[in-house]
Amino acid sequence: MKVLTHANIGEVVKVKKNDAQNLLKERLLALGVTNGANIEVLRKGPKNNLTVFRIRGAMIALRKEESSLIEIM
């Protein structure tokens, strides 16, 4: 199983499954993290703790704990 945390800078991946729960899941859905959505990895912070993604044209930063809940193809 590959999760969004494992994607490299410049890579475009497709969301397979969102394993987040409750409010975090709702937040990610509102940001456009839905099944089949394309996500581009733009930049990674120190120790890969914070990563910037392009999701449906918007730039969004997610913590490692959040991006590890998103399964990708």
CHARMM-style PDB file with segment names, atoms N, HN, CA, C and O in Angstrom:
ATOM      1  N   MET     1       0.848  -1.179   0.000  1.00  0.00      PROA
ATOM      2  CA  MET     1       0.000   0.000   0.000  1.00  0.00      PROA
ATOM      3  C   MET     1       0.889   1.236   0.000  1.00  0.00      PROA
ATOM      4  O   MET     1       1.754   1.379   0.864  1.00  0.00      PROA
ATOM      5  N   LYS     2       0.682   2.127  -0.957  1.00  0.00      PROA
ATOM      6  HN  LYS     2      -0.021   2.011  -1.659  1.00  0.00      PROA
ATOM      7  CA  LYS     2       1.458   3.353  -1.046  1.00  0.00      PROA
ATOM      8  C   LYS     2       0.576   4.514  -0.580  1.00  0.00      PROA
ATOM      9  O   LYS     2      -0.575   4.644  -0.995  1.00  0.00      PROA
ATOM     10  N   VAL     3       1.139   5.346   0.285  1.00  0.00      PROA
ATOM     11  HN  VAL     3       2.074   5.241   0.622  1.00  0.00      PROA
ATOM     12  CA  VAL     3       0.382   6.491   0.793  1.00  0.00      PROA
ATOM     13  C   VAL     3       1.013   7.782   0.277  1.00  0.00      PROA
ATOM     14  O   VAL     3       2.140   7.784  -0.219  1.00  0.00      PROA
ATOM     15  N   LEU     4       0.272   8.869   0.402  1.00  0.00      PROA
ATOM     16  HN  LEU     4      -0.643   8.867   0.804  1.00  0.00      PROA
ATOM     17  CA  LEU     4       0.693  10.154  -0.156  1.00  0.00      PROA
ATOM     18  C   LEU     4       2.037  10.613   0.409  1.00  0.00      PROA
ATOM     19  O   LEU     4       2.785  11.300  -0.286  1.00  0.00      PROA
ATOM     20  N   THR     5       2.356  10.258   1.624  1.00  0.00      PROA
ATOM     21  HN  THR     5       1.748   9.700   2.189  1.00  0.00      PROA
ATOM     22  CA  THR     5       3.633  10.622   2.230  1.00  0.00      PROA
ATOM     23  C   THR     5       4.811  10.081   1.428  1.00  0.00      PROA
ATOM     24  O   THR     5       5.881  10.689   1.419  1.00  0.00      PROA
ATOM     25  N   HSD     6       4.628   8.943   0.753  1.00  0.00      PROA
ATOM     26  HN  HSD     6       3.759   8.449   0.761  1.00  0.00      PROA
ATOM     27  CA  HSD     6       5.716   8.304   0.006  1.00  0.00      PROA
ATOM     28  C   HSD     6       5.925   8.905  -1.386  1.00  0.00      PROA
ATOM     29  O   HSD     6       6.922   8.580  -2.032  1.00  0.00      PROA
ATOM     30  N   ALA     7       5.043   9.753  -1.864  1.00  0.00      PROA
ATOM     31  HN  ALA     7       4.234  10.017  -1.340  1.00  0.00      PROA
ATOM     32  CA  ALA     7       5.189  10.352  -3.202  1.00  0.00      PROA
ATOM     33  C   ALA     7       6.351  11.338  -3.212  1.00  0.00      PROA
ATOM     34  O   ALA     7       6.603  12.028  -2.224  1.00  0.00      PROA
ATOM     35  N   ASN     8       7.049  11.394  -4.331  1.00  0.00      PROA
ATOM     36  HN  ASN     8       6.844  10.833  -5.133  1.00  0.00      PROA
ATOM     37  CA  ASN     8       8.211  12.275  -4.464  1.00  0.00      PROA
ATOM     38  C   ASN     8       7.821  13.622  -5.061  1.00  0.00      PROA
ATOM     39  O   ASN     8       6.757  13.763  -5.663  1.00  0.00      PROA
ATOM     40  N   ILE     9       8.696  14.609  -4.885  1.00  0.00      PROA
ATOM     41  HN  ILE     9       9.560  14.494  -4.395  1.00  0.00      PROA
ATOM     42  CA  ILE     9       8.462  15.951  -5.427  1.00  0.00      PROA
ATOM     43  C   ILE     9       8.343  15.862  -6.950  1.00  0.00      PROA
ATOM     44  O   ILE     9       9.157  15.210  -7.604  1.00  0.00      PROA
ATOM     45  N   GLY    10       7.333  16.516  -7.505  1.00  0.00      PROA
ATOM     46  HN  GLY    10       6.671  17.046  -6.974  1.00  0.00      PROA
ATOM     47  CA  GLY    10       7.100  16.521  -8.947  1.00  0.00      PROA
ATOM     48  C   GLY    10       6.204  15.395  -9.425  1.00  0.00      PROA
ATOM     49  O   GLY    10       5.733  15.417 -10.562  1.00  0.00      PROA
ATOM     50  N   GLU    11       5.968  14.432  -8.586  1.00  0.00      PROA
ATOM     51  HN  GLU    11       6.351  14.415  -7.662  1.00  0.00      PROA
ATOM     52  CA  GLU    11       5.138  13.285  -8.946  1.00  0.00      PROA
ATOM     53  C   GLU    11       3.651  13.659  -8.871  1.00  0.00      PROA
ATOM     54  O   GLU    11       3.216  14.355  -7.953  1.00  0.00      PROA
ATOM     55  N   VAL    12       2.890  13.184  -9.849  1.00  0.00      PROA
ATOM     56  HN  VAL    12       3.243  12.618 -10.594  1.00  0.00      PROA
ATOM     57  CA  VAL    12       1.437  13.365  -9.828  1.00  0.00      PROA
ATOM     58  C   VAL    12       0.816  12.007  -9.555  1.00  0.00      PROA
ATOM     59  O   VAL    12       1.051  11.046 -10.287  1.00  0.00      PROA
ATOM     60  N   VAL    13       0.022  11.937  -8.496  1.00  0.00      PROA
ATOM     61  HN  VAL    13      -0.168  12.718  -7.901  1.00  0.00      PROA
ATOM     62  CA  VAL    13      -0.569  10.672  -8.077  1.00  0.00      PROA
ATOM     63  C   VAL    13      -2.088  10.804  -8.045  1.00  0.00      PROA
ATOM     64  O   VAL    13      -2.635  11.906  -8.030  1.00  0.00      PROA
ATOM     65  N   LYS    14      -2.747   9.659  -8.036  1.00  0.00      PROA
ATOM     66  HN  LYS    14      -2.302   8.763  -8.048  1.00  0.00      PROA
ATOM     67  CA  LYS    14      -4.205   9.634  -7.996  1.00  0.00      PROA
ATOM     68  C   LYS    14      -4.653   9.041  -6.665  1.00  0.00      PROA
ATOM     69  O   LYS    14      -4.098   8.043  -6.204  1.00  0.00      PROA
ATOM     70  N   VAL    15      -5.656   9.656  -6.052  1.00  0.00      PROA
ATOM     71  HN  VAL    15      -6.107  10.466  -6.427  1.00  0.00      PROA
ATOM     72  CA  VAL    15      -6.157   9.189  -4.752  1.00  0.00      PROA
ATOM     73  C   VAL    15      -6.952   7.906  -4.951  1.00  0.00      PROA
ATOM     74  O   VAL    15      -7.863   7.838  -5.776  1.00  0.00      PROA
ATOM     75  N   LYS    16      -6.582   6.884  -4.169  1.00  0.00      PROA
ATOM     76  HN  LYS    16      -5.842   6.940  -3.498  1.00  0.00      PROA
ATOM     77  CA  LYS    16      -7.293   5.614  -4.212  1.00  0.00      PROA
ATOM     78  C   LYS    16      -8.311   5.526  -3.079  1.00  0.00      PROA
ATOM     79  O   LYS    16      -9.436   5.063  -3.268  1.00  0.00      PROA
ATOM     80  N   LYS    17      -7.883   5.990  -1.871  1.00  0.00      PROA
ATOM     81  HN  LYS    17      -6.970   6.366  -1.717  1.00  0.00      PROA
ATOM     82  CA  LYS    17      -8.762   5.866  -0.705  1.00  0.00      PROA
ATOM     83  C   LYS    17      -8.350   6.879   0.356  1.00  0.00      PROA
ATOM     84  O   LYS    17      -7.161   7.134   0.548  1.00  0.00      PROA
ATOM     85  N   ASN    18      -9.312   7.442   1.029  1.00  0.00      PROA
ATOM     86  HN  ASN    18     -10.277   7.234   0.873  1.00  0.00      PROA
ATOM     87  CA  ASN    18      -9.066   8.383   2.117  1.00  0.00      PROA
ATOM     88  C   ASN    18      -9.432   7.698   3.424  1.00  0.00      PROA
ATOM     89  O   ASN    18     -10.609   7.457   3.690  1.00  0.00      PROA
ATOM     90  N   ASP    19      -8.426   7.380   4.248  1.00  0.00      PROA
ATOM     91  HN  ASP    19      -7.469   7.576   4.032  1.00  0.00      PROA
ATOM     92  CA  ASP    19      -8.662   6.658   5.505  1.00  0.00      PROA
ATOM     93  C   ASP    19      -8.840   7.568   6.713  1.00  0.00      PROA
ATOM     94  O   ASP    19      -8.909   7.074   7.838  1.00  0.00      PROA
ATOM     95  N   ALA    20      -8.916   8.859   6.520  1.00  0.00      PROA
ATOM     96  HN  ALA    20      -8.860   9.260   5.605  1.00  0.00      PROA
ATOM     97  CA  ALA    20      -9.093   9.787   7.638  1.00  0.00      PROA
ATOM     98  C   ALA    20     -10.476   9.580   8.269  1.00  0.00      PROA
ATOM     99  O   ALA    20     -11.382   9.021   7.650  1.00  0.00      PROA
ATOM    100  N   GLN    21     -10.610  10.035   9.490  1.00  0.00      PROA
ATOM    101  HN  GLN    21      -9.874  10.489   9.993  1.00  0.00      PROA
ATOM    102  CA  GLN    21     -11.854   9.870  10.228  1.00  0.00      PROA
ATOM    103  C   GLN    21     -12.459  11.228  10.578  1.00  0.00      PROA
ATOM    104  O   GLN    21     -11.743  12.224  10.682  1.00  0.00      PROA
ATOM    105  N   ASN    22     -13.746  11.263  10.753  1.00  0.00      PROA
ATOM    106  HN  ASN    22     -14.328  10.454  10.667  1.00  0.00      PROA
ATOM    107  CA  ASN    22     -14.514  12.393  11.282  1.00  0.00      PROA
ATOM    108  C   ASN    22     -14.179  13.739  10.637  1.00  0.00      PROA
ATOM    109  O   ASN    22     -14.278  13.893   9.419  1.00  0.00      PROA
ATOM    110  N   LEU    23     -13.780  14.718  11.467  1.00  0.00      PROA
ATOM    111  HN  LEU    23     -13.699  14.593  12.456  1.00  0.00      PROA
ATOM    112  CA  LEU    23     -13.574  16.085  10.991  1.00  0.00      PROA
ATOM    113  C   LEU    23     -12.444  16.185   9.975  1.00  0.00      PROA
ATOM    114  O   LEU    23     -12.539  16.958   9.022  1.00  0.00      PROA
ATOM    115  N   LEU    24     -11.375  15.412  10.166  1.00  0.00      PROA
ATOM    116  HN  LEU    24     -11.298  14.783  10.941  1.00  0.00      PROA
ATOM    117  CA  LEU    24     -10.262  15.454   9.217  1.00  0.00      PROA
ATOM    118  C   LEU    24     -10.711  14.952   7.851  1.00  0.00      PROA
ATOM    119  O   LEU    24     -10.333  15.521   6.827  1.00  0.00      PROA
ATOM    120  N   LYS    25     -11.510  13.897   7.827  1.00  0.00      PROA
ATOM    121  HN  LYS    25     -11.817  13.435   8.659  1.00  0.00      PROA
ATOM    122  CA  LYS    25     -12.018  13.370   6.560  1.00  0.00      PROA
ATOM    123  C   LYS    25     -12.886  14.422   5.858  1.00  0.00      PROA
ATOM    124  O   LYS    25     -12.769  14.623   4.649  1.00  0.00      PROA
ATOM    125  N   GLU    26     -13.744  15.083   6.615  1.00  0.00      PROA
ATOM    126  HN  GLU    26     -13.838  14.920   7.597  1.00  0.00      PROA
ATOM    127  CA  GLU    26     -14.586  16.142   6.037  1.00  0.00      PROA
ATOM    128  C   GLU    26     -13.738  17.278   5.489  1.00  0.00      PROA
ATOM    129  O   GLU    26     -14.022  17.807   4.414  1.00  0.00      PROA
ATOM    130  N   ARG    27     -12.683  17.659   6.236  1.00  0.00      PROA
ATOM    131  HN  ARG    27     -12.453  17.229   7.108  1.00  0.00      PROA
ATOM    132  CA  ARG    27     -11.801  18.734   5.794  1.00  0.00      PROA
ATOM    133  C   ARG    27     -11.103  18.348   4.495  1.00  0.00      PROA
ATOM    134  O   ARG    27     -11.047  19.147   3.560  1.00  0.00      PROA
ATOM    135  N   LEU    28     -10.574  17.134   4.431  1.00  0.00      PROA
ATOM    136  HN  LEU    28     -10.621  16.485   5.190  1.00  0.00      PROA
ATOM    137  CA  LEU    28      -9.880  16.685   3.221  1.00  0.00      PROA
ATOM    138  C   LEU    28     -10.836  16.606   2.031  1.00  0.00      PROA
ATOM    139  O   LEU    28     -10.466  16.964   0.913  1.00  0.00      PROA
ATOM    140  N   LEU    29     -12.046  16.146   2.264  1.00  0.00      PROA
ATOM    141  HN  LEU    29     -12.347  15.855   3.172  1.00  0.00      PROA
ATOM    142  CA  LEU    29     -13.039  16.102   1.182  1.00  0.00      PROA
ATOM    143  C   LEU    29     -13.353  17.507   0.683  1.00  0.00      PROA
ATOM    144  O   LEU    29     -13.489  17.727  -0.521  1.00  0.00      PROA
ATOM    145  N   ALA    30     -13.467  18.462   1.612  1.00  0.00      PROA
ATOM    146  HN  ALA    30     -13.356  18.283   2.590  1.00  0.00      PROA
ATOM    147  CA  ALA    30     -13.740  19.849   1.230  1.00  0.00      PROA
ATOM    148  C   ALA    30     -12.584  20.450   0.434  1.00  0.00      PROA
ATOM    149  O   ALA    30     -12.794  21.321  -0.410  1.00  0.00      PROA
ATOM    150  N   LEU    31     -11.359  19.982   0.705  1.00  0.00      PROA
ATOM    151  HN  LEU    31     -11.189  19.275   1.391  1.00  0.00      PROA
ATOM    152  CA  LEU    31     -10.187  20.473  -0.025  1.00  0.00      PROA
ATOM    153  C   LEU    31     -10.037  19.808  -1.392  1.00  0.00      PROA
ATOM    154  O   LEU    31      -9.180  20.205  -2.182  1.00  0.00      PROA
ATOM    155  N   GLY    32     -10.858  18.806  -1.676  1.00  0.00      PROA
ATOM    156  HN  GLY    32     -11.555  18.483  -1.034  1.00  0.00      PROA
ATOM    157  CA  GLY    32     -10.813  18.144  -2.974  1.00  0.00      PROA
ATOM    158  C   GLY    32     -10.119  16.803  -2.982  1.00  0.00      PROA
ATOM    159  O   GLY    32      -9.894  16.231  -4.049  1.00  0.00      PROA
ATOM    160  N   VAL    33      -9.775  16.288  -1.814  1.00  0.00      PROA
ATOM    161  HN  VAL    33      -9.958  16.752  -0.947  1.00  0.00      PROA
ATOM    162  CA  VAL    33      -9.119  14.974  -1.728  1.00  0.00      PROA
ATOM    163  C   VAL    33     -10.203  13.904  -1.774  1.00  0.00      PROA
ATOM    164  O   VAL    33     -10.623  13.380  -0.742  1.00  0.00      PROA
ATOM    165  N   THR    34     -10.640  13.593  -2.968  1.00  0.00      PROA
ATOM    166  HN  THR    34     -10.299  14.019  -3.807  1.00  0.00      PROA
ATOM    167  CA  THR    34     -11.670  12.578  -3.179  1.00  0.00      PROA
ATOM    168  C   THR    34     -11.085  11.441  -3.998  1.00  0.00      PROA
ATOM    169  O   THR    34     -10.029  11.598  -4.612  1.00  0.00      PROA
ATOM    170  N   ASN    35     -11.750  10.311  -4.013  1.00  0.00      PROA
ATOM    171  HN  ASN    35     -12.608  10.184  -3.514  1.00  0.00      PROA
ATOM    172  CA  ASN    35     -11.264   9.167  -4.784  1.00  0.00      PROA
ATOM    173  C   ASN    35     -11.126   9.554  -6.258  1.00  0.00      PROA
ATOM    174  O   ASN    35     -12.057  10.101  -6.849  1.00  0.00      PROA
ATOM    175  N   GLY    36      -9.969   9.269  -6.843  1.00  0.00      PROA
ATOM    176  HN  GLY    36      -9.213   8.825  -6.362  1.00  0.00      PROA
ATOM    177  CA  GLY    36      -9.718   9.576  -8.244  1.00  0.00      PROA
ATOM    178  C   GLY    36      -9.132  10.950  -8.500  1.00  0.00      PROA
ATOM    179  O   GLY    36      -8.772  11.254  -9.638  1.00  0.00      PROA
ATOM    180  N   ALA    37      -9.024  11.797  -7.474  1.00  0.00      PROA
ATOM    181  HN  ALA    37      -9.316  11.550  -6.550  1.00  0.00      PROA
ATOM    182  CA  ALA    37      -8.462  13.141  -7.654  1.00  0.00      PROA
ATOM    183  C   ALA    37      -6.951  13.054  -7.880  1.00  0.00      PROA
ATOM    184  O   ALA    37      -6.273  12.230  -7.267  1.00  0.00      PROA
ATOM    185  N   ASN    38      -6.433  13.904  -8.761  1.00  0.00      PROA
ATOM    186  HN  ASN    38      -6.984  14.573  -9.259  1.00  0.00      PROA
ATOM    187  CA  ASN    38      -4.990  13.968  -9.000  1.00  0.00      PROA
ATOM    188  C   ASN    38      -4.356  14.945  -8.025  1.00  0.00      PROA
ATOM    189  O   ASN    38      -4.880  16.035  -7.795  1.00  0.00      PROA
ATOM    190  N   ILE    39      -3.225  14.550  -7.454  1.00  0.00      PROA
ATOM    191  HN  ILE    39      -2.799  13.665  -7.641  1.00  0.00      PROA
ATOM    192  CA  ILE    39      -2.492  15.387  -6.513  1.00  0.00      PROA
ATOM    193  C   ILE    39      -1.038  15.457  -6.970  1.00  0.00      PROA
ATOM    194  O   ILE    39      -0.407  14.429  -7.216  1.00  0.00      PROA
ATOM    195  N   GLU    40      -0.509  16.685  -7.084  1.00  0.00      PROA
ATOM    196  HN  GLU    40      -1.022  17.520  -6.885  1.00  0.00      PROA
ATOM    197  CA  GLU    40       0.887  16.878  -7.449  1.00  0.00      PROA
ATOM    198  C   GLU    40       1.671  17.287  -6.206  1.00  0.00      PROA
ATOM    199  O   GLU    40       1.229  18.150  -5.448  1.00  0.00      PROA
ATOM    200  N   VAL    41       2.819  16.677  -5.997  1.00  0.00      PROA
ATOM    201  HN  VAL    41       3.179  15.976  -6.613  1.00  0.00      PROA
ATOM    202  CA  VAL    41       3.679  17.020  -4.862  1.00  0.00      PROA
ATOM    203  C   VAL    41       4.568  18.180  -5.290  1.00  0.00      PROA
ATOM    204  O   VAL    41       5.370  18.033  -6.212  1.00  0.00      PROA
ATOM    205  N   LEU    42       4.438  19.327  -4.638  1.00  0.00      PROA
ATOM    206  HN  LEU    42       3.786  19.447  -3.889  1.00  0.00      PROA
ATOM    207  CA  LEU    42       5.189  20.524  -5.025  1.00  0.00      PROA
ATOM    208  C   LEU    42       6.455  20.725  -4.208  1.00  0.00      PROA
ATOM    209  O   LEU    42       7.504  21.043  -4.769  1.00  0.00      PROA
ATOM    210  N   ARG    43       6.382  20.548  -2.907  1.00  0.00      PROA
ATOM    211  HN  ARG    43       5.530  20.290  -2.451  1.00  0.00      PROA
ATOM    212  CA  ARG    43       7.517  20.882  -2.044  1.00  0.00      PROA
ATOM    213  C   ARG    43       7.415  20.119  -0.737  1.00  0.00      PROA
ATOM    214  O   ARG    43       6.319  19.884  -0.227  1.00  0.00      PROA
ATOM    215  N   LYS    44       8.571  19.732  -0.194  1.00  0.00      PROA
ATOM    216  HN  LYS    44       9.461  19.923  -0.608  1.00  0.00      PROA
ATOM    217  CA  LYS    44       8.592  19.063   1.106  1.00  0.00      PROA
ATOM    218  C   LYS    44       9.415  19.896   2.072  1.00  0.00      PROA
ATOM    219  O   LYS    44      10.446  20.458   1.702  1.00  0.00      PROA
ATOM    220  N   GLY    45       8.949  19.971   3.318  1.00  0.00      PROA
ATOM    221  HN  GLY    45       8.112  19.514   3.618  1.00  0.00      PROA
ATOM    222  CA  GLY    45       9.644  20.744   4.339  1.00  0.00      PROA
ATOM    223  C   GLY    45      10.715  19.908   5.015  1.00  0.00      PROA
ATOM    224  O   GLY    45      10.959  18.762   4.638  1.00  0.00      PROA
ATOM    225  N   PRO    46      11.359  20.505   6.030  1.00  0.00      PROA
ATOM    226  CA  PRO    46      12.393  19.780   6.756  1.00  0.00      PROA
ATOM    227  C   PRO    46      11.845  18.490   7.362  1.00  0.00      PROA
ATOM    228  O   PRO    46      10.751  18.474   7.925  1.00  0.00      PROA
ATOM    229  N   LYS    47      12.600  17.435   7.244  1.00  0.00      PROA
ATOM    230  HN  LYS    47      13.489  17.448   6.787  1.00  0.00      PROA
ATOM    231  CA  LYS    47      12.231  16.115   7.764  1.00  0.00      PROA
ATOM    232  C   LYS    47      10.921  15.600   7.165  1.00  0.00      PROA
ATOM    233  O   LYS    47      10.290  14.707   7.733  1.00  0.00      PROA
ATOM    234  N   ASN    48      10.513  16.150   6.035  1.00  0.00      PROA
ATOM    235  HN  ASN    48      11.025  16.875   5.574  1.00  0.00      PROA
ATOM    236  CA  ASN    48       9.288  15.738   5.333  1.00  0.00      PROA
ATOM    237  C   ASN    48       8.052  15.824   6.209  1.00  0.00      PROA
ATOM    238  O   ASN    48       7.061  15.142   5.949  1.00  0.00      PROA
ATOM    239  N   ASN    49       8.097  16.657   7.248  1.00  0.00      PROA
ATOM    240  HN  ASN    49       8.902  17.211   7.459  1.00  0.00      PROA
ATOM    241  CA  ASN    49       6.946  16.761   8.146  1.00  0.00      PROA
ATOM    242  C   ASN    49       5.788  17.510   7.498  1.00  0.00      PROA
ATOM    243  O   ASN    49       4.628  17.154   7.705  1.00  0.00      PROA
ATOM    244  N   LEU    50       6.089  18.537   6.720  1.00  0.00      PROA
ATOM    245  HN  LEU    50       7.032  18.826   6.551  1.00  0.00      PROA
ATOM    246  CA  LEU    50       5.058  19.335   6.069  1.00  0.00      PROA
ATOM    247  C   LEU    50       5.311  19.303   4.566  1.00  0.00      PROA
ATOM    248  O   LEU    50       6.433  19.547   4.121  1.00  0.00      PROA
ATOM    249  N   THR    51       4.283  19.007   3.786  1.00  0.00      PROA
ATOM    250  HN  THR    51       3.372  18.810   4.147  1.00  0.00      PROA
ATOM    251  CA  THR    51       4.425  18.900   2.333  1.00  0.00      PROA
ATOM    252  C   THR    51       3.351  19.738   1.658  1.00  0.00      PROA
ATOM    253  O   THR    51       2.203  19.771   2.100  1.00  0.00      PROA
ATOM    254  N   VAL    52       3.741  20.422   0.574  1.00  0.00      PROA
ATOM    255  HN  VAL    52       4.674  20.396   0.215  1.00  0.00      PROA
ATOM    256  CA  VAL    52       2.805  21.247  -0.179  1.00  0.00      PROA
ATOM    257  C   VAL    52       2.364  20.470  -1.410  1.00  0.00      PROA
ATOM    258  O   VAL    52       3.190  19.940  -2.153  1.00  0.00      PROA
ATOM    259  N   PHE    53       1.051  20.408  -1.619  1.00  0.00      PROA
ATOM    260  HN  PHE    53       0.380  20.839  -1.015  1.00  0.00      PROA
ATOM    261  CA  PHE    53       0.464  19.677  -2.735  1.00  0.00      PROA
ATOM    262  C   PHE    53      -0.379  20.627  -3.576  1.00  0.00      PROA
ATOM    263  O   PHE    53      -0.872  21.641  -3.081  1.00  0.00      PROA
ATOM    264  N   ARG    54      -0.540  20.286  -4.858  1.00  0.00      PROA
ATOM    265  HN  ARG    54      -0.139  19.462  -5.260  1.00  0.00      PROA
ATOM    266  CA  ARG    54      -1.512  20.985  -5.702  1.00  0.00      PROA
ATOM    267  C   ARG    54      -2.676  20.023  -5.905  1.00  0.00      PROA
ATOM    268  O   ARG    54      -2.531  18.953  -6.495  1.00  0.00      PROA
ATOM    269  N   ILE    55      -3.835  20.438  -5.396  1.00  0.00      PROA
ATOM    270  HN  ILE    55      -3.953  21.308  -4.917  1.00  0.00      PROA
ATOM    271  CA  ILE    55      -5.043  19.625  -5.484  1.00  0.00      PROA
ATOM    272  C   ILE    55      -6.118  20.444  -6.170  1.00  0.00      PROA
ATOM    273  O   ILE    55      -6.553  21.466  -5.639  1.00  0.00      PROA
ATOM    274  N   ARG    56      -6.548  20.012  -7.334  1.00  0.00      PROA
ATOM    275  HN  ARG    56      -6.195  19.182  -7.765  1.00  0.00      PROA
ATOM    276  CA  ARG    56      -7.593  20.713  -8.099  1.00  0.00      PROA
ATOM    277  C   ARG    56      -7.275  22.198  -8.270  1.00  0.00      PROA
ATOM    278  O   ARG    56      -8.158  23.050  -8.175  1.00  0.00      PROA
ATOM    279  N   GLY    57      -5.985  22.495  -8.527  1.00  0.00      PROA
ATOM    280  HN  GLY    57      -5.268  21.802  -8.604  1.00  0.00      PROA
ATOM    281  CA  GLY    57      -5.560  23.860  -8.803  1.00  0.00      PROA
ATOM    282  C   GLY    57      -5.197  24.678  -7.579  1.00  0.00      PROA
ATOM    283  O   GLY    57      -4.667  25.781  -7.720  1.00  0.00      PROA
ATOM    284  N   ALA    58      -5.462  24.179  -6.391  1.00  0.00      PROA
ATOM    285  HN  ALA    58      -5.893  23.284  -6.277  1.00  0.00      PROA
ATOM    286  CA  ALA    58      -5.140  24.907  -5.162  1.00  0.00      PROA
ATOM    287  C   ALA    58      -3.906  24.301  -4.507  1.00  0.00      PROA
ATOM    288  O   ALA    58      -3.703  23.087  -4.538  1.00  0.00      PROA
ATOM    289  N   MET    59      -3.073  25.175  -3.906  1.00  0.00      PROA
ATOM    290  HN  MET    59      -3.238  26.161  -3.881  1.00  0.00      PROA
ATOM    291  CA  MET    59      -1.907  24.696  -3.163  1.00  0.00      PROA
ATOM    292  C   MET    59      -2.300  24.495  -1.712  1.00  0.00      PROA
ATOM    293  O   MET    59      -2.820  25.404  -1.066  1.00  0.00      PROA
ATOM    294  N   ILE    60      -2.045  23.287  -1.201  1.00  0.00      PROA
ATOM    295  HN  ILE    60      -1.623  22.548  -1.726  1.00  0.00      PROA
ATOM    296  CA  ILE    60      -2.459  22.918   0.143  1.00  0.00      PROA
ATOM    297  C   ILE    60      -1.303  22.230   0.857  1.00  0.00      PROA
ATOM    298  O   ILE    60      -0.651  21.354   0.289  1.00  0.00      PROA
ATOM    299  N   ALA    61      -1.048  22.628   2.103  1.00  0.00      PROA
ATOM    300  HN  ALA    61      -1.577  23.340   2.565  1.00  0.00      PROA
ATOM    301  CA  ALA    61       0.006  21.990   2.898  1.00  0.00      PROA
ATOM    302  C   ALA    61      -0.640  21.006   3.870  1.00  0.00      PROA
ATOM    303  O   ALA    61      -1.612  21.325   4.554  1.00  0.00      PROA
ATOM    304  N   LEU    62      -0.075  19.809   3.911  1.00  0.00      PROA
ATOM    305  HN  LEU    62       0.715  19.550   3.356  1.00  0.00      PROA
ATOM    306  CA  LEU    62      -0.570  18.784   4.839  1.00  0.00      PROA
ATOM    307  C   LEU    62       0.587  18.265   5.676  1.00  0.00      PROA
ATOM    308  O   LEU    62       1.709  18.124   5.190  1.00  0.00      PROA
ATOM    309  N   ARG    63       0.298  17.979   6.953  1.00  0.00      PROA
ATOM    310  HN  ARG    63      -0.614  18.093   7.349  1.00  0.00      PROA
ATOM    311  CA  ARG    63       1.295  17.353   7.808  1.00  0.00      PROA
ATOM    312  C   ARG    63       1.452  15.886   7.422  1.00  0.00      PROA
ATOM    313  O   ARG    63       0.589  15.297   6.771  1.00  0.00      PROA
ATOM    314  N   LYS    64       2.578  15.313   7.842  1.00  0.00      PROA
ATOM    315  HN  LYS    64       3.280  15.791   8.371  1.00  0.00      PROA
ATOM    316  CA  LYS    64       2.866  13.909   7.549  1.00  0.00      PROA
ATOM    317  C   LYS    64       1.755  12.996   8.078  1.00  0.00      PROA
ATOM    318  O   LYS    64       1.373  12.030   7.418  1.00  0.00      PROA
ATOM    319  N   GLU    65       1.241  13.308   9.269  1.00  0.00      PROA
ATOM    320  HN  GLU    65       1.551  14.093   9.805  1.00  0.00      PROA
ATOM    321  CA  GLU    65       0.197  12.476   9.869  1.00  0.00      PROA
ATOM    322  C   GLU    65      -1.066  12.477   8.999  1.00  0.00      PROA
ATOM    323  O   GLU    65      -1.762  11.467   8.898  1.00  0.00      PROA
ATOM    324  N   GLU    66      -1.350  13.622   8.375  1.00  0.00      PROA
ATOM    325  HN  GLU    66      -0.784  14.443   8.457  1.00  0.00      PROA
ATOM    326  CA  GLU    66      -2.546  13.731   7.538  1.00  0.00      PROA
ATOM    327  C   GLU    66      -2.340  13.041   6.184  1.00  0.00      PROA
ATOM    328  O   GLU    66      -3.206  12.296   5.723  1.00  0.00      PROA
ATOM    329  N   SER    67      -1.195  13.292   5.556  1.00  0.00      PROA
ATOM    330  HN  SER    67      -0.491  13.897   5.930  1.00  0.00      PROA
ATOM    331  CA  SER    67      -0.973  12.719   4.224  1.00  0.00      PROA
ATOM    332  C   SER    67      -0.755  11.204   4.280  1.00  0.00      PROA
ATOM    333  O   SER    67      -0.924  10.517   3.273  1.00  0.00      PROA
ATOM    334  N   SER    68      -0.379  10.681   5.454  1.00  0.00      PROA
ATOM    335  HN  SER    68      -0.241  11.240   6.272  1.00  0.00      PROA
ATOM    336  CA  SER    68      -0.189   9.228   5.566  1.00  0.00      PROA
ATOM    337  C   SER    68      -1.515   8.480   5.590  1.00  0.00      PROA
ATOM    338  O   SER    68      -1.535   7.253   5.499  1.00  0.00      PROA
ATOM    339  N   LEU    69      -2.622   9.204   5.713  1.00  0.00      PROA
ATOM    340  HN  LEU    69      -2.606  10.201   5.787  1.00  0.00      PROA
ATOM    341  CA  LEU    69      -3.949   8.579   5.726  1.00  0.00      PROA
ATOM    342  C   LEU    69      -4.562   8.489   4.334  1.00  0.00      PROA
ATOM    343  O   LEU    69      -5.655   7.946   4.173  1.00  0.00      PROA
ATOM    344  N   ILE    70      -3.864   9.019   3.321  1.00  0.00      PROA
ATOM    345  HN  ILE    70      -2.976   9.460   3.452  1.00  0.00      PROA
ATOM    346  CA  ILE    70      -4.395   9.036   1.966  1.00  0.00      PROA
ATOM    347  C   ILE    70      -3.663   7.992   1.129  1.00  0.00      PROA
ATOM    348  O   ILE    70      -2.468   8.118   0.862  1.00  0.00      PROA
ATOM    349  N   GLU    71      -4.394   6.965   0.723  1.00  0.00      PROA
ATOM    350  HN  GLU    71      -5.365   6.862   0.940  1.00  0.00      PROA
ATOM    351  CA  GLU    71      -3.821   5.894  -0.088  1.00  0.00      PROA
ATOM    352  C   GLU    71      -3.845   6.331  -1.550  1.00  0.00      PROA
ATOM    353  O   GLU    71      -4.841   6.877  -2.026  1.00  0.00      PROA
ATOM    354  N   ILE    72      -2.730   6.086  -2.266  1.00  0.00      PROA
ATOM    355  HN  ILE    72      -1.921   5.643  -1.880  1.00  0.00      PROA
ATOM    356  CA  ILE    72      -2.621   6.518  -3.664  1.00  0.00      PROA
ATOM    357  C   ILE    72      -2.336   5.335  -4.577  1.00  0.00      PROA
ATOM    358  O   ILE    72      -1.919   4.264  -4.136  1.00  0.00      PROA
ATOM    359  N   MET    73      -2.579   5.568  -5.891  1.00  0.00      PROA
ATOM    360  HN  MET    73      -2.918   6.438  -6.250  1.00  0.00      PROA
ATOM    361  CA  MET    73      -2.291   4.541  -6.904  1.00  0.00      PROA
ATOM    362  C   MET    73      -0.963   4.824  -7.549  1.00  0.00      PROA
ATOM    363  OT1 MET    73      -0.533   4.079  -8.430  1.00  0.00      PROA
TER     364      MET     73
END
